[in-house]
Amino acid sequence: MPNIWSGFVNKLLSQQMPGVVPGILISLVIIISVGLLRRLISKIAQKNIEDNLARRRFQRSLSFVFYLIIVLMLFPVWLPSLRSAATFLGIFGAGVLIVLKEIIQNLAGWIYITIRRPFNIGDRIQIGEICGDVIDIRVFEINLIEVLPSSEGPLSSGRIIHVPNNRIFIDSVINATGQFAFSWTEIPLYLTLESNWRKAEEILLNISQDLNLSSDMLQRKLRDASDRYAIQYPHYEPVVFVNIQNAHIKLVLRILVEPRRIRLIHNRFWREMLAKLAEESDIVISTQDNKQ
């Protein structure tokens, strides 16, 4: 098949037409034809794939495949011209690379994301100081729905952030919902020194059992993640840490939750905890400054 295509292209290029006109015409025909085919397949997929996230991922993969097809089909068209332009590019190549450095880096970032897949559409990621949910991955940029940090759990702002692809080579990338889509969160509780902290600890653990993920689900997720990464959690059950801080007792509940449910977990916890503490006269929440 490649030999047939190369022979067809060479035959067209051998026609008596001035300059690079044949190559331009063939390139236009290839780009338009492949583009129309891609649009047709995309419309068919849009009608048959109901899930919006799955449809978006399919369209991204489809775009990558068709970009690759265009490059492979254009290569024999412009190969003779590239050979004759080798000397020219050798002289001015360094200058072109400097001018187009950002574009080339963004393109390289897109290739890395497509092949290595450090994250996918729908994942919650953080690149440097920017955090958000991935809604699109393009050739030169990543589109995110911004997520603002909070001590009670991250909260979406609704704003769209356009992040250049080259940032993945500059900043660290954190994927909160990737292979192992769970995060540890801590909920502190400050009590007076006279409070019955053992009873408070028991209440914390009882509430956490309702909030915690099932052991079977965690084991399955850990098993899947350990096939790819060296992830090992010997203990993933809720635990309470006890400490004395600034003349009050500090209890910290540490629990494993899904990243997108951290704020909901905090809300459910405090509603249940306040209701339980209202029934206990020997457990008093400290009113001192807890930020020191």
C-alpha positions in Angstrom: 0.0 0.0 0.0 2.8 2.6 0.8 4.5 1.8 -2.5 1.3 2.3 -4.4 0.7 5.7 -2.7 4.3 6.8 -3.3 4.2 5.8 -6.9 0.9 7.7 -7.4 2.4 10.8 -5.8 5.6 10.6 -7.8 3.5 10.4 -11.0 1.5 13.5 -10.1 4.6 15.4 -9.2 6.3 14.5 -12.5 3.6 16.4 -14.5 4.6 19.6 -16.1 3.4 22.1 -13.5 5.4 25.1 -12.2 7.2 24.9 -8.8 5.5 23.3 -5.9 2.0 23.7 -7.2 1.5 19.9 -7.5 2.6 19.3 -3.9 0.3 22.1 -2.7 -2.7 20.7 -4.6 -2.1 17.1 -3.4 -1.7 18.4 0.2 -5.0 20.2 0.0 -6.8 17.2 -1.3 -5.3 15.0 1.4 -6.1 17.4 4.3 -9.7 18.1 3.0 -10.4 14.4 2.4 -9.1 13.2 5.7 -10.9 16.1 7.5 -14.2 15.2 5.9 -13.8 11.6 6.9 -12.9 12.5 10.5 -16.0 14.8 10.7 -18.2 11.9 9.4 -16.8 9.4 11.9 -17.2 12.0 14.7 -20.9 12.6 13.9 -21.5 8.9 13.9 -19.8 8.5 17.3 -21.8 11.5 18.7 -25.0 9.8 17.8 -24.0 6.4 19.2 -22.0 7.2 22.3 -24.3 8.5 25.0 -21.7 9.2 27.7 -20.3 12.7 27.3 -16.9 11.9 28.8 -16.4 8.7 26.7 -17.5 10.6 23.6 -15.0 13.4 24.3 -12.2 10.9 24.8 -13.0 9.1 21.6 -12.9 12.4 19.7 -9.5 13.2 21.1 -8.1 9.8 20.1 -9.8 10.2 16.7 -8.0 13.5 16.1 -4.7 12.0 17.0 -5.1 9.1 14.6 -6.1 11.4 11.7 -3.3 13.8 12.4 -0.9 10.9 12.1 -2.6 9.7 8.8 -2.2 13.2 7.3 1.5 13.4 8.3 2.2 9.9 6.8 0.4 10.8 3.6 2.1 14.1 3.2 5.6 12.8 3.8 6.2 11.3 0.3 4.7 14.4 -1.3 7.2 16.8 0.2 10.2 14.5 0.6 12.0 15.7 -2.5 11.5 19.3 -1.5 12.8 18.5 2.0 15.9 17.0 0.5 16.7 20.2 -1.5 15.9 22.4 1.5 18.2 20.6 3.9 21.0 23.1 3.4 18.6 26.0 3.9 17.2 24.5 7.1 20.7 23.8 8.4 21.5 27.5 8.1 18.3 29.0 9.5 17.1 26.0 11.6 18.6 27.4 14.9 16.8 30.7 14.4 13.5 29.0 13.6 13.8 26.8 16.7 14.3 29.8 18.9 11.4 31.7 17.4 9.0 28.7 17.5 10.4 27.3 20.8 7.1 27.6 22.7 5.0 26.1 19.8 7.4 23.1 19.5 7.4 22.5 23.3 3.6 22.6 23.3 3.5 20.1 20.5 6.0 17.9 22.2 3.9 18.1 25.4 0.8 17.0 23.5 2.6 14.0 22.0 3.8 13.1 25.5 0.3 13.4 27.0 -1.2 11.4 24.1 1.4 8.5 24.3 2.3 8.4 28.0 -1.2 9.4 29.3 -0.3 10.9 32.7 -4.0 12.0 32.8 -7.2 11.8 30.7 -10.2 13.9 30.1 -12.3 13.9 33.3 -9.3 13.6 35.7 -8.7 16.1 38.4 -5.1 17.3 38.1 -2.7 19.9 39.5 0.0 21.5 37.3 2.2 23.7 39.5 -0.2 25.9 41.4 -3.1 25.4 38.9 -5.7 22.8 39.9 -8.8 21.7 38.0 -10.8 19.0 36.1 -9.5 18.2 32.6 -12.3 19.0 30.0 -10.2 19.0 26.9 -6.7 18.2 25.6 -5.6 20.0 22.5 -2.5 20.2 20.4 -1.1 23.3 22.2 -3.1 23.5 25.4 -5.0 21.7 28.2 -8.4 23.1 29.2 -9.3 22.8 32.9 -12.3 23.7 35.0 -10.6 25.5 37.9 -10.8 24.0 41.4 -9.9 26.2 44.3 -8.1 24.7 47.3 -9.9 24.8 50.7 -9.2 23.3 54.1 -12.7 21.7 54.0 -12.0 20.3 50.5 -11.5 21.7 47.0 -14.4 23.5 45.3 -14.9 24.2 41.6 -15.0 27.9 40.6 -16.6 27.3 37.2 -13.8 29.2 35.4 -12.0 27.6 32.5 -8.2 27.7 32.5 -6.1 27.3 29.4 -2.7 25.7 30.3 0.0 25.4 27.7 1.1 21.8 27.1 4.8 22.7 27.8 4.0 23.2 31.5 4.1 19.4 32.0 7.9 19.6 31.4 8.3 22.5 33.8 6.0 21.9 36.7 5.1 18.8 38.6 1.8 17.1 37.6 -0.4 15.6 40.3 -3.3 13.4 39.2 -5.8 13.0 42.1 -8.2 10.7 40.2 -5.9 8.6 38.1 -4.9 4.9 38.7 -5.6 5.1 42.4 -8.4 7.7 42.8 -8.4 8.1 46.6 -6.8 10.7 48.9 -6.2 10.9 52.6 -8.0 13.8 54.3 -7.7 14.9 57.9 -10.5 16.4 60.1 -9.3 18.0 63.4 -11.3 18.2 66.6 -10.2 20.4 69.5 -11.5 19.6 73.0 -10.9 21.1 76.4 -8.5 19.3 78.7 -11.3 18.2 81.0 -13.2 16.4 78.1 -13.5 12.7 77.9 -11.2 12.3 74.8 -11.5 8.5 74.8 -15.3 8.7 74.3 -14.7 11.4 71.6 -12.3 9.1 69.9 -14.8 6.3 69.8 -17.5 8.7 68.4 -15.0 9.8 65.7 -14.3 6.2 64.6 -18.0 5.3 64.6 -18.9 8.2 62.4 -15.9 7.4 60.1 -17.3 3.9 59.5 -20.3 5.4 57.8 -18.1 7.8 55.7 -15.4 5.3 54.8 -15.1 3.4 51.5 -15.7 -0.3 51.5 -12.7 -2.5 52.1 -13.4 -4.6 49.0 -13.4 -1.6 46.8 -10.1 -0.3 48.3 -8.4 -3.6 48.0 -9.5 -3.9 44.3 -8.3 -0.4 43.5 -5.0 -1.0 45.3 -4.5 -4.2 43.5 -5.1 -2.5 40.1 -2.8 0.4 41.0 0.0 -1.9 42.3 0.2 -3.5 38.8 1.5 -0.2 37.5 3.0 1.6 40.4 4.7 0.6 43.7 1.7 1.7 45.8 1.4 0.0 49.1 -1.0 0.9 51.9 -0.7 -1.8 54.7 -3.3 0.2 56.7 -6.1 2.1 55.0 -8.7 2.0 57.8 -9.7 5.3 59.5 -7.4 6.2 62.4 -7.5 8.9 65.1 -4.3 10.7 66.3 -4.3 12.3 69.7 -2.1 15.3 70.7 -1.9 18.1 73.3 -1.7 21.5 71.6 -2.0 25.0 73.1 -3.7 23.9 76.3 -6.4 21.7 74.6 -6.7 18.2 73.3 -6.4 17.8 69.6 -8.0 14.7 67.9 -7.3 14.2 64.2 -9.4 11.8 62.1 -7.5 10.5 59.1 -9.7 8.9 56.5 -9.3 7.7 52.9 -11.9 9.3 50.5 -12.5 10.1 46.9 -11.0 13.5 46.0 -14.2 14.9 44.6 -16.1 14.0 47.8 -13.8 15.6 50.3 -16.0 18.6 50.9 -19.1 16.4 51.2 -17.4 14.1 53.6 -16.4 17.1 55.8 -20.0 18.4 55.8 -21.5 15.0 56.7 -18.9 14.4 59.4 -19.6 17.7 61.2 -23.3 17.4 61.0 -23.2 13.9 62.6 -20.4 15.0 65.1 -22.3 18.1 66.3 -25.4 16.0 66.8 -23.5 13.4 68.8 -21.7 16.0 71.0 -25.0 17.6 71.9 -25.9 14.4 73.7 -22.6 14.2 75.7 -22.0 16.5 78.6 -18.4 15.4 79.3 -17.1 16.3 75.8 -16.6 20.1 75.2 -15.2 21.6 72.1 -12.4 24.0 72.8 -13.0 27.7 72.0 -9.3 28.7 72.2 -7.3 29.9 69.2 -6.5 26.7 67.3 -4.3 28.2 64.6 -1.2 28.7 66.7 
